[in-house]
Every structure is written in C-alpha cells, then in structure tokens.
Amino acid sequence: MDIILYLHLLCLVLYWIISLRVDACSAFDMEREREWRQRENALKVQIAQLEATLKADLGEKGESLNTVRGLSK
C-alpha cells in the first residue's frame, strides 16, 4: 500500500512540474510575441518615415527638373 501511495504522489508531483513548465513556456512565448510585435511596429514606422522622405526628395527633384526644363526652353 505504501508503494502505491508513493507512486501516486510521485505522479501528482510530476504532473504539477510539467504543468508549471507549460505555463512558464506559454508566458515566455507570450513575452517573445509581444517583443516581436513591438519590433515589427517600430520597423513599420521607420519604413513609413523612409517612404515619406523618399517621396519628398523625389518631389523636390521633380520640381528642380521642371525648373531646369523651363529654363532650357
């Protein structure tokens, strides 16, 4: 009887340890996912800023070309 009780308690402890490990992994995965989304959003903002700068530069160059073309006529 003592061995059966011991094995039962051992199984309960192992189950508890495994469930703690799964919870810890889930929390870790959630933290990694949150960090990834923050990094992704920061990169999206940076890309939008670069696109806006590029469009502004192209607009200025287009105006300069139009001015040069107007002078050459």
C-alpha positions in Angstrom: 0.0 0.0 0.0 2.8 2.4 0.8 4.4 1.9 -2.7 1.1 2.6 -4.4 0.6 5.8 -2.4 4.2 6.8 -3.1 3.8 6.2 -6.9 0.5 8.1 -6.9 2.1 11.1 -5.1 5.1 10.9 -7.5 2.7 11.1 -10.5 0.9 14.1 -9.0 4.2 15.9 -8.4 5.4 15.1 -11.9 2.1 16.3 -13.4 2.4 19.5 -11.3 6.0 20.1 -12.5 5.0 19.6 -16.1 2.1 21.9 -15.8 4.4 24.6 -14.3 6.8 24.2 -17.2 4.0 24.5 -19.8 2.7 27.7 -18.1 6.3 29.1 -18.0 6.8 28.3 -21.7 3.5 29.9 -22.5 4.4 33.1 -20.6 7.8 33.1 -22.3 6.2 32.7 -25.7 3.7 35.5 -25.0 6.6 37.8 -24.0 8.5 36.9 -27.1 5.4 37.5 -29.2 4.9 40.9 -27.6 8.5 41.9 -28.1 8.3 40.8 -31.8 5.2 42.8 -32.4 6.8 45.9 -30.8 9.8 45.5 -33.1 7.6 44.9 -36.1 5.6 48.1 -35.4 8.8 50.1 -34.9 10.1 48.9 -38.2 6.7 49.7 -39.9 7.0 53.3 -38.6 10.6 53.5 -39.8 9.6 52.3 -43.2 6.8 54.8 -43.4 9.2 57.6 -42.5 11.7 56.5 -45.1 9.0 56.3 -47.7 7.8 59.9 -46.8 11.4 61.2 -47.0 11.9 59.5 -50.4 8.7 60.9 -51.8 9.6 64.4 -50.6 13.1 64.1 -52.2 11.6 62.8 -55.4 9.1 65.7 -55.4 11.9 68.3 -54.9 13.9 66.7 -57.7 10.9 66.7 -60.0 10.4 70.4 -59.3 14.0 71.1 -60.0 13.8 69.2 -63.2 10.7 71.1 -64.2 12.5 74.4 -63.4 15.6 73.3 -65.5 13.4 72.2 -68.4 11.5 75.5 -68.2 14.8 77.5 -68.4 16.1 75.5 -71.3 13.1 76.2 -73.5 
